[in-house]
Each structure stands twice: as C-alpha cells, then as structure tokens.
Amino acid sequence: MPAPLVAPTPENAADLRQLYRAAEDRAARLRVLADAGQALAAASPEALDAVAADVARAAAHLAGFANGYVASSDKVAAAMPGTLVLDLKAPGSDGTEIGVLVLEERRGEPGAEDRETLGLLCQLLGASLSARARERRLAMLLGKLLGGHEAERSRIAHELHDGVAQSAAALMRRLELAGDGDPDDLAMAREQAKALVGELRRVIAGMRPPVLDDLGLVPALRQLAEDAAIAGLAVTLDLVLAPDERPAAATETTLFRVVQEALNNARMHAGPATKVVVQLRRAGANITLCVRDDGCGFDPAALRQPGAAGGLGLAYMRERIALLGGQLVITSTPGAGSMITAELPAA
C-alpha cells in the first residue's frame, strides 16, 4: 500500500511558501535578464536609448526602487539618500566607463541575488552602449579619413603642379636651348634635372618613405628623427631591435605612423623646447613602442571630443592597432608631458 500522506505542519508550510517565493523571485530575475538581453541585442542604434531606458526601469522595479535611468557620469551629482548609482563599463581589460545606471527612491533593501542581477544588467547595458559608441566612432573616423584622403590627393596634386610640373617645364625649355650644344645650357639642364629628381623624391617620401620598405622600421624612425630635428624638435632614439627581428610589414607601417603622428603632435601642440624620447623593444611575440615628451601635456579624455586637436590621428591609430590585435595607451596630465605606448604582435 502507498505510504499515507503526512499532513504538513505549520513550520513545513512556511518553509514551502518561502521556497516557492524564492523560486518565483529567481524566475523573475531570469526573465528580466533574458528580456533585457534580447531587447538590447535587437535594438537599432537609434532605438537603443529607449530600450536602455526600459531596461533601467525594469532593473529599478526588480531591486525595489521606484525609478531607474541611464545617464552620463558627468551629469550625475552626488547620490541622494535612497539612490544607488552603478557604473556602466565597456567590456574588456580597460573597462572604460561609458555611463551610469541610476536607481532612485529605494523602497526596500536589495538582496545579494538582486545585486548580482543588477551587475549582470549593467554588463549588458555597458556592452550595448559601448558597441554603439564604437560604431559611431568608426563611422566618424571613416568619414574623416575619406576627407583626409581627398585632402592628401589635393595636396599631392598641388605639389606636382607647383613643383614637379614647373621644374619639368623649365627643364624642357632648357633642353631646347641646349640643342645647339652650348655647355652652359647643358650644365644648367643637368642641375635642373637633379632638382626635378629631388622634387619627385620629396613628394614620394611624403606619401610613404622608401626607407621603410627598403631598410625597415629602425632606419625609417631615424629618418623621422632627423626630419624632426630640422623642424626644431629634439628627438632621442632608443631602438633595440635586431635586424633578424624585423616585424611584419603591417606592423612596421603602423608603428611608423604612430611615431609620425606623435612627433607631429609634439611639434604642433606640446609647446616650445619640447624633447621627445622614442623607445622600441621586442618583448617575446610583441613589439612595444613608447613615445614620451616633456611638453605641456593634455587631458586624454578631451581627445574624445569632436574636433579635438590631434585627436583624429590618434583615434585612427588606436583603431588601426586594435585591428592588428594590439593596443594603444595614451597617458598625459596637463603640465606634465605625455606618453603614447603601442604594443603589437611582431608577426
């Protein structure tokens, strides 16, 4: 015969009700997480703010708050009593802060599982908002770079027209005059031919220095330092890279452009009497580059503002290095110089 059912005692009934409520609460948290993840993943960039607002309100109600919203960190004053402010950070090792989740008017104390759920919701919000910011930044960079390419083409066309073309025309006239064999005209034609070759080499070097392809990164950086010295910038090189440790072509080009951009920024923005130190090292499978100056410094956060001086070039370098599996770190303080560190796979 089946065992008779045991009538529940008041204590057992209370335990069962408590377990049932805990199971319901846990299921509610999972529903909020699942709904938030699906909504954020499906949201277009234009609709993301509205979806994030819905997720913030759901988070508030789940954790016992009357209201919740997403805001910029710099727009949130000190938290009032009964308010909880949680950081929203981009995924990854740097954990860049991209905003905060603000929960207002606490109606009850959130438990440990509530706080764990809030942490997961913050991760979902941070990942979605940072992905949109990255897409917008890439779109802006692409637009700027296309404009920059057009400007570069225009610059090269002007240099070819005003320099090379004029020199070639003068040489042609001189050769016509030298048709009668006048030694003076022939000598002048040779000098003009040399000047024309020099003009062509200067234009080509401005597009891509031949020494980078022919001899590699270290000689190309030495040439950059020599050119910077002519412009009045004191550059000290500390380059430790054996000839057989020459990195991949894409890595060489990217590191060369980083130094080129850093020296241009130091010359234009770092102030007078600036000294720059360029260090290059092989560290296992990676190449590490460090460019340090003693100039006036700046606030790195200001580089993210549209139109910031020197910001576009460094932002492009950061994206280019990321595509190659590396990272670029900018360290600076107003009045205390700056340092740019890039690390890239050598192969």
Secondary structure, DSSP 8 states (H G I E B T S, - for coil): ---------HHHHHHHHHHHHHHHHHHHHHHHHHHHHHHHHH--TTTHHHHHHHHHHHHHHHTTEEEEEEE-GGG--S--TT-EEEEEE-SSSS--EEEEEEEEEE-S---HHHHHHHHHHHHHHHHHHHHHHHHHHHHHHHHHHHHHHHHHHHHHHHHIIIIIIHHHHHHHHHHHHGGG--HHHHHHHHHHHHHHHHHHHHHHHHHS-HHHHHT-HHHHHHHHHHHHHHTT-EEEEEEE--GGG---HHHHHHHHHHHHHHHHHHHHHS-TT-EEEEEEEEETTEEEEEEEE-S----GGGGGSTT-TTHHHHHHHHHHHHHTT-EEEEEE-TTS-EEEEEEEE--
